[in-house]
Amino acid sequence: MSGAELVSVAERIRAALRVVIDPELGYNIVDLGLIYDIAVDAAGAARVLMTTTTRGCPATSYLQEGARHSATQVAGVTSVEVVMTHTPPWSPQNMSSAARQHFGIPEESTA
């Protein structure tokens, strides 16, 4: 795959990850800011770097498997590795504006 194709696959993975809903918050993992990075190599192997809102989150395995399953469905993806991290720790400023608005978090509180 060319560089542009790799970017396109990564963007499609990000879109596919929006169907993964955090069961405790009822909102998708992309707009919650749980996805830190998506990388795809020339062979179509994808690596999703993600976090949870807290260490020891009881939904960690569920979210990780949901991300893996959703990314695997994207055309051009041959394999998916989902890596969990807590560095940097998640904070509300990671959320999209729409998610902050949904949860009633003022924009200025995330600056």
C-alpha positions in Angstrom: 0.0 0.0 0.0 1.1 3.5 -0.7 1.3 6.2 1.9 -2.0 7.7 0.9 -3.6 4.3 1.0 -2.2 3.7 4.5 -3.7 7.0 5.7 -7.0 6.1 4.1 -7.1 2.7 5.9 -6.2 4.3 9.2 -9.1 6.8 8.7 -11.5 4.0 7.9 -10.4 2.2 11.1 -11.0 5.3 13.1 -14.5 5.6 11.6 -15.1 1.9 12.3 -14.1 2.3 15.9 -17.0 4.7 16.4 -19.3 1.8 16.7 -17.5 0.6 19.9 -19.5 2.1 22.8 -18.1 2.3 26.3 -20.7 0.4 28.3 -20.3 2.6 31.3 -20.5 5.9 29.6 -22.7 5.0 26.6 -20.5 6.9 24.1 -18.1 5.8 21.4 -14.4 5.3 22.2 -13.2 7.6 19.5 -15.1 10.7 20.7 -14.3 9.8 24.3 -10.7 10.2 23.3 -9.7 6.6 24.2 -7.9 6.1 20.8 -4.4 7.5 20.9 -3.0 6.3 17.6 -3.8 4.1 14.6 -0.9 2.9 12.5 -1.1 0.6 9.4 1.9 -0.9 7.7 2.2 -1.8 4.0 1.0 -5.3 4.6 -2.2 -4.1 6.1 -1.3 -4.9 9.7 -2.9 -2.4 12.0 -1.9 -1.3 15.5 -4.4 0.6 17.6 -3.0 2.4 20.7 -5.8 3.1 23.2 -6.5 3.7 26.8 -9.4 3.6 29.3 -10.8 6.4 31.4 -9.2 4.9 34.5 -6.7 2.2 35.3 -8.4 -1.0 36.2 -11.5 -0.2 34.2 -13.8 -3.2 34.3 -14.6 -2.7 30.6 -11.0 -2.9 29.4 -11.3 -6.4 27.8 -14.6 -5.5 26.3 -13.3 -2.3 24.8 -10.1 -3.9 23.6 -12.0 -6.8 21.9 -14.5 -4.4 20.4 -11.7 -2.3 18.9 -10.0 -5.4 17.5 -13.2 -6.7 16.0 -14.2 -3.4 14.4 -10.8 -2.7 13.0 -10.6 -6.2 11.5 -13.8 -5.5 9.5 -12.1 -2.6 7.5 -11.1 -3.5 3.9 -7.3 -3.7 3.5 -6.7 -4.7 7.2 -4.9 -8.1 7.4 -4.4 -8.2 11.2 -5.0 -6.0 14.2 -3.1 -5.5 17.4 -4.8 -3.4 20.1 -2.3 -2.1 22.7 -3.5 -0.6 25.9 -1.6 2.2 27.6 -2.2 4.7 30.4 0.6 7.0 29.3 -0.5 9.7 29.1 -3.4 9.2 31.5 -6.8 9.9 29.9 -8.5 13.2 30.8 -11.7 15.0 29.6 -9.6 17.2 27.3 -9.1 14.1 25.1 -12.8 14.1 24.3 -14.3 15.6 21.1 -16.3 18.8 21.5 -19.5 16.8 20.8 -18.7 14.4 23.6 -17.9 17.2 26.1 -21.1 18.9 25.2 -23.0 15.6 25.6 -21.6 15.1 29.1 -22.1 18.8 30.0 -18.3 19.5 30.3 -17.6 23.2 29.5 -15.0 23.8 26.9 -13.0 26.1 29.2 -12.6 23.3 31.8 -10.5 21.3 29.3 -8.0 24.0 28.4 
